[in-house]
C-alpha cells in the first residue's frame, strides 16, 4: 500500500499535470486555435527592412557601424542561472536579440508573489520558472535553442551536473558555453557558480539587486584575471541610507520591477558588448537608485584568495601574460584602474558592539566612491581564540550513532 | 551579535579545524567527524544547562541533515522538523536551514521554509571560516530565529500546540 508521503507526491504530480494542461489550453485559445501567432523558424538573419523581419532593427546596428558582425549572436550559447526578477528579463532580452542557445537553471516555481516583477504572468503560477520561461521565450523567438534544468545548483549531485552543462552545453554539444550569467538572489548560489567557473576557467558575469531594492550591480569575472567572487567580501553599492533608519522587521527582502529591469538591462548590454565586441565592457558597474549614481571600477584577482582554483587560474594568467608580446601590456594597465582615493569612512557592519568590531574588522580593499564591501574579514590568526575539537579514536559511524542516541 | 546567554553557549562549542567541503573525499570525512564531535558537545552542554532544544542527524555522506528542534513557550513544548543540505561551497557558505511546516506563516522565511537569518549572521560566519560548524549554525542561526519567531507565531495564532489541538 502506498504511504501518505507517496500519495502526497502523487497529488503534487497530478496538480502539476493539470496546470500544464490548463496552460496549453490557454495558449491554444490565445492563438485562436491556429498557429497564426507563432512564426516559422528563420534560417538566416536578414537585414532587409520589412515589417515581417524580426531582426531588421538589430541588423541595422551593422549598417550604423556599431556592431561589425551582428549575425555572430547566433553562434553563442549563454547559461542563465536563476530565472527570477533579473534572470527572466535577461533571458527575454537575449531571446529577442536572437542568441544561439540559452540554458536556464532555477529550482523555483512561479508564484503570485512574483507579480511585482516583469516577465511572468499570473496564469503561470505553479509552473516551474524554467518551464514557464521556455514556453514564453520559444513563442517569442523559435530560432533560439533552449535547455532547462529545474534544480538547485548548490547541492552535491546537481552541482556535478551543472558543471557538466557549463563545460559541454555550447551551441555545438561538447563545447563549453560562451558565457555564464549569475542572476541568483543568494550568496550560496553565487559562491557555487564562482567555484564552478574557477575550476573550469569559465568567464561569467555576476548581477545582483540589494535586498532593499534600491541598488544593484553587474560584474565581469575572468578567472585568474579579474577578482572572483571569493577574492573579496561581497561588494555592495553604498546606498547612503542610514542603517538605523533601515527597517528590516518582518521582511527578508523587498523588490522593484524598475531596479531589476535596470540591472537586467545593464547586464545584457555588457553581454552584447562582450560577445559582439563593441564599446567597452564594464568590469564592475554599480547602480545606486537613490542618487541615480553609477559607480564603475575594476578589481584584480586577489593572490591570497581562499579559492585555490582561483589562485591556480591566476598562475595560469600570469604565465600567459609573460608569454605575450609587449603590445598586450595595455590590457594589464586597463585592469588597474582601481586606485582612486577612497574618502568613505562608512562601515556597513552595524548592530555589532565596539569590541566585536575592533576584533572583527579587517582590511578594506581600495574601492572607488560609492562602492564598499558588505563586511570585512580580519587577517588570519594562527592561534584562534577558543577551544578546538579534540581528536578521538571514534569513527564517523560511531559518532553518528552516539548523536542519534542522545 | 547576540545576547549574553548565546555568546556563552557559543564560546563553549569546540571550534573545527578541517577546512573541507562535501566535494573533498577523505578530508570531508574528517570534517564530518569534527562536526559530530562539536554537535555532541553542544547538545551535552545544552542538556547540562537544562536547555536542550534540538537533535540533528545526517545521511551517511553527511550531505543531507534532518532533525527536530523545539521551543518552550508558557510551559508548552512546540516541536518542528528541520532539514538542510550541505552546499557544495560549505564551509565557506553556511547551509540554509529550513522548517518546511512553517513555510508561508512568517515573512522571515524564504521559499521552501528556509529561515531568514539576521544581517550579521553572514559576516560572522564569513569571519569564522572554517572554525564554525553546524553546532554554531544552530546556536547563532536557528536558536535566535526560533526565540524571536515562535512566540510571535503563537501570539498571532498561526501555530497551535499539538496536544491542545488534539484535545480540542
Interface residues (C-beta under 8 A of the other chain):
Chain A: X108 X111 X152 X154 X155 X156 X159 X186 X187 X188 X191 X192 X194 X195 X230 X233 X248 X250 X251 X252 X306 X349 X350 X351 X352 X353 X356 X360 X362 X374 X375 X377 X378 X384 X386 X387 X388 X389 X390 X392 X394 X395 X396 X399 X400 X402 X403 X404 X406
Chain B: X1 X11 X12 X14 X15 X16 X17 X22 X23 X29 X32 X33 X34 X36 X37 X38 X39 X40 X41 X43 X44 X47 X55 X56 X57 X58 X60 X61 X62 X63 X85 X86 X87 X88 X89 X92 X93 X96 X107 X108 X109 X110 X111 X116 X118 X119 X120 X122 X123 X124 X126 X127 X129 X131
